[in-house]
Amino acid sequence: PDPVALRGLVELVEQGRLRVHVQETFPFERVTDAHRMLDGGHLQGKLVLTV
């Protein structure tokens, strides 16, 4: 990704002008469940994996 564009996105998030809807957060151990949900479609937000 373009570092300049990423900095711009970070600034928007910090200003509260850009929000990302997270549908669900999965621990890395449940990556299979996250992938299954992604394959199922009909998502209303992003899926997040945590370590």
C-alpha positions as CSV (number, residue, x, y, z in Angstrom):
1,P,0.0,0.0,0.0
2,D,0.9,3.6,-0.6
3,P,2.4,5.0,2.7
4,V,1.2,8.5,2.0
5,A,-2.4,7.3,1.4
6,L,-2.2,5.2,4.6
7,R,-1.1,8.3,6.6
8,G,-4.1,10.2,5.2
9,L,-6.4,7.4,6.3
10,V,-4.9,7.4,9.8
11,E,-5.5,11.1,10.1
12,L,-9.1,10.7,9.1
13,V,-9.6,8.0,11.7
14,E,-7.9,10.1,14.4
15,Q,-10.2,13.1,13.5
16,G,-13.2,10.8,13.7
17,R,-14.1,11.5,10.1
18,L,-13.6,7.8,9.0
19,R,-15.1,4.9,10.8
20,V,-14.9,1.2,10.0
21,H,-17.7,-1.1,11.0
22,V,-16.3,-4.3,12.5
23,Q,-18.9,-7.1,12.3
24,E,-16.9,-9.6,14.3
25,T,-13.5,-10.2,15.9
26,F,-11.8,-13.6,16.0
27,P,-8.8,-14.8,17.8
28,F,-6.2,-16.2,15.3
29,E,-7.0,-19.7,16.6
30,R,-10.5,-19.3,15.0
31,V,-9.2,-18.2,11.6
32,T,-11.2,-21.1,10.0
33,D,-14.4,-19.8,11.5
34,A,-13.7,-16.3,10.2
35,H,-12.9,-17.7,6.7
36,R,-16.1,-19.6,6.7
37,M,-18.1,-16.5,7.6
38,L,-16.3,-14.6,4.8
39,D,-17.1,-17.3,2.3
40,G,-20.7,-17.2,3.3
41,G,-21.0,-13.6,2.2
42,H,-23.6,-11.1,3.3
43,L,-21.2,-9.3,5.7
44,Q,-22.2,-6.0,7.1
45,G,-18.7,-5.0,8.1
46,K,-15.1,-6.1,8.4
47,L,-13.8,-9.3,10.1
48,V,-10.8,-8.8,12.3
49,L,-8.3,-11.4,13.4
50,T,-6.3,-10.9,16.6
51,V,-3.1,-12.5,17.8
